[in-house]
Amino acid sequence: MSAADDSTPITSLEYPPATTKEDFAAHLRAVREKIAAAAERAGRDPGEVRLLPVSKTVPEERIRNAVAAGCHQLGENKVQEAKRKSENLADLDIAWSVIGHLQTNKAKDVAVFASEFQALDSLHVAEALDRRLQAAGRSLDVLVQVNTSHEEQKYGLAPSDVPAFLKQLPAFETLHVKGFMTLALFTEDTGKVRACFKVLRGLRDQLRDTDPDLIGPGELSMGMSGDYEVAIEEGSTCVRVGQAIFGARNLPDSYYWPADRPAGEA
Ligand SMILES: *Cc1c(COP(=O)(O)O)cnc(C)c1O
């Protein structure tokens, strides 16, 4: 069903800052309009697409205004930052989603505050999370991160390793598998970006046929500020949008992704 010519631009316009509640309301409205238009192009119901605002690097005072404008679910890449924010903003109604790579020794932190973890790609982490969640009497929605771009240093499982990995997860009763997450290739080439999203969707569709019990609702978390419209055309059910809502970040993306350093160091 993809709208699949490559006329959909990869947005690279600069992202204006947002500080006030009104700024956030305007940015959210603009992003929702683009989500709706992309869904329409693909013959999809925009209601199938969840918008997950990503608040990494954004100070707490500004997050308060974003929450006032209607953001009640927030994505964060780094556990320490997310934990601190969850504590300092505990008076607000926010569900926290951890969307970045997790080291086993941080599982205990995630277990206390997060409601969702989108970057599961190791059994060690699954085990550590399950143990901590049991202790805390909590459960966690998880998405399995898949490397769809074949970049060696990017996190996530190779698509061919995913079925065997999923078969291990029912052993962890506190983890509720919801589907998959991916980061597309970082390139201006829309065709290459689209190809990554197609891989994730193909994997989900294949597992829906062979092992539907292992993937829950089969969510596809794919698409960020620069490529969420393409992702929606390719079937995304969750777009993780930071800069288009909060404004451009100062930190380079290499701070969040292991592009410039060995995997495991982040
Ligand atoms: C930062 C981040 C995003 C959002 O990126 P933007 O360019 O700010 O939209 C999405 N997914 C992950 C895993 C991230 O770390």
The ligand as a Tripos MOL2 file, in Angstrom:
@<TRIPOS>MOLECULE
LIG
   15    15     1     0     0
SMALL
NO_CHARGES

@<TRIPOS>ATOM
      1 C1         16.3020   11.5880   19.4210 C.3       1 LIG1
      2 C2         15.6090   10.3880   18.9620 C.ar      1 LIG1
      3 C3         14.4660   10.4900   18.1520 C.ar      1 LIG1
      4 C4         13.8990   11.8210   17.7020 C.3       1 LIG1
      5 O1         14.7550   12.4800   16.8200 O.3       1 LIG1
      6 P1         14.3420   13.9420   16.2680 P.3       1 LIG1
      7 O2         15.2760   14.2190   15.1860 O.co2     1 LIG1
      8 O3         14.5220   14.8540   17.4330 O.co2     1 LIG1
      9 O4         12.9260   13.8490   15.8760 O.co2     1 LIG1
     10 C5         13.8560    9.3240   17.7360 C.ar      1 LIG1
     11 N1         14.3190    8.1100   18.1040 N.ar      1 LIG1
     12 C6         15.4020    7.9660   18.8850 C.ar      1 LIG1
     13 C7         15.8520    6.6040   19.2640 C.3       1 LIG1
     14 C8         16.0760    9.1030   19.3520 C.ar      1 LIG1
     15 O5         17.1560    8.9560   20.1370 O.3       1 LIG1
@<TRIPOS>BOND
     1     1     2 1
     2     2     3 ar
     3     2    14 ar
     4     3     4 1
     5     3    10 ar
     6     4     5 1
     7     5     6 1
     8     6     7 2
     9     6     8 1
    10     6     9 1
    11    10    11 ar
    12    11    12 ar
    13    12    13 1
    14    12    14 ar
    15    14    15 1
@<TRIPOS>SUBSTRUCTURE
     1 LIG1         1 GROUP 0 **** ****
